[in-house]
């Protein structure tokens, strides 16, 4: 049967008209037809109020998140002009709210109307109105109160106008993003708070009031000194240089045949090893992807600092030069720029693409940095020393990553390459157990005692590295540790900011249901057990969080009564057992694992019915981490205090023979 298709002819071509231009294709304007698009309607309306305030008309903007998911933006500007426009032969309210690409900012290259405007594309109010379930507008200007009502992109009732005694001008716009247009309009409170805080940062002295009807809360945002106050807040007292603030402005062109426009830039930065942040704003819009400012910053900081390092002869012989990531690791920076003509990547305004903005900012930053490094020799010394530390740490981490990848990557079975590893038969991950045992003798005893169906064995040859003190490069050169990682199969979790790419941990790749650490009940055994736990805690802490790690308790004493043998796992338990024994008995300290007979090993250590397993469950992660640091880390003073305070409790466990 031949499928019938509709003719494709001249009548097949149609165009969207009126509100349908937005309602049927919201992602073209707002970047998304989901929640992100609904969020952007708010930013479009807010942008117009910010432009008014920045021109000196009103220093306060109120935003209300209503309980019914509608939004209000209230400003104290001059009020939107909505009366009849003779030049256009239409009412301004029609142009502003019902006509895409209409507004008061198009003839603005030299900055006569709005010198530096956030909303330039003439889309915001109209596109938001078109995409709303309803929009109510109230404007006070020229001694009159004006009101407009829109429903699903259509005006209802025309323009309402009356005389008013209100002296304060301004605009109030209330709307609800339409669920016929967007798949979601439940904009979270956190989004409004983030946007308003960012706008307060880059519009110094402008007060934003946020009211959330749902939680009945009100918050205010204001930064009297703009980005300088923000950097001071972010960097706290952890910076190792002072905050520096520079600004400049100029005029130029993107191309010789293009019109000239103005650019204004301010930059604040400091260096900090604990807090790192780089943010770009242009005409108050937060540039998530940066664009021209980002390229300028990366180029200027890298070039100037590299040049200074060379002048100071700080590079080692044949050492590669720094990259921006080495600077970024210790940099806190905010760039706040404006221009009278702006080319955004798209309507969502997450990046700007102007060539002159990039060129102007690159030159501006290089000049300021050059002078700063010369005039602040002590700061400059600290900066370049830290950046070189960052660089060498990054390079070392990359070398470690490659070595680890090489050690763990092979088409053959990794576990088959581990010396003396003894696998079990079952492939059922819900049953498989791995016993990490102490030495070859314990391996031999456990091999005879285990259930080979589900119990595998991995011997530890000697004492492993303390992974809380060693760096990654040294850790991953340890054959024992690499073998343990191979056998466990789940990869490693890396905390280093230089080594995100070799964070390979995947819990689903763990080869075992239980990881059991089984060592002798003596000082050496306790130390080996602690070092293995430290390795797991340092390299794969999720195994502890998920309850996959256990300690197999081994008995301290054997009590033989002739007919049977009893086992005590502590001195207290020994005392209690002896009180129940009748007749003659012999008491002896339990042998090491390697000396125990298979039947005893199975009974006391490996049989699921009679063994004692202690699940490692750090109920308080911070406390656990602190104890690891005190006992095994670099906190020597903390370890000394701990021993002085609690050491007497462990005297009877010392092996002083």
Secondary structure, 3 states (H helix, E strand, C coil): CCCCCCCCCHHHCCCCCCCHHHHCCHHHHHCCCCHHHHHHHHHHHHHHHHHHHHCCCCCEEEEEECCCCCEEEEECCCCCCCCEECCCCEEHHHHHHHCCCCCCCCCCCCCCCCCCCCCCCCCHHHHHHHCEEEEEEEEEECCEEEEEEEECCEECCCCEEEECCCCCCEEEEEEEECCCCCCCCCCCHHHHHHHHHHHHHHCCCCEEEEEECCCCEEEEECCCCCHHHHHHHHHCCCECCCCEEEEEEEEECCCCCCCCEEEEEEEEEEEECCCCEEEEEECCEECCCEEHHHHHHHHHHHHHHHHHHHHCCCCCCCCCCCCHHHHHCCEEEEEEEEECCCCECCCCCCEECCHHHHHHHHHHHHHHHHHHHHHCHHHHHHHHHHHHHHHHHHHHHHHHHHHHHHHHCCCCCHHHHCCCCECCCCCCCCCCEEEEEEHHHHHHHHHHHCCCCCEEEEEECCCCCCCCCCCHHHHCCCHHHHHHHHHHCCCCCCCCCCCHHHCCCCHHHCCCCEEEEECCCCHHHHHHHHHHHHHHHHHCCHHHHCCCEEEECCCCEEEECCCCEEEECCHHHHHHHHCCCCCCCEEEECCCHHHCCHHHHHHHHHCCCCCCEEECCCCCHHHHHHHHHHHHCCCHHHHHHHHHHHHHHHHHHCCCC
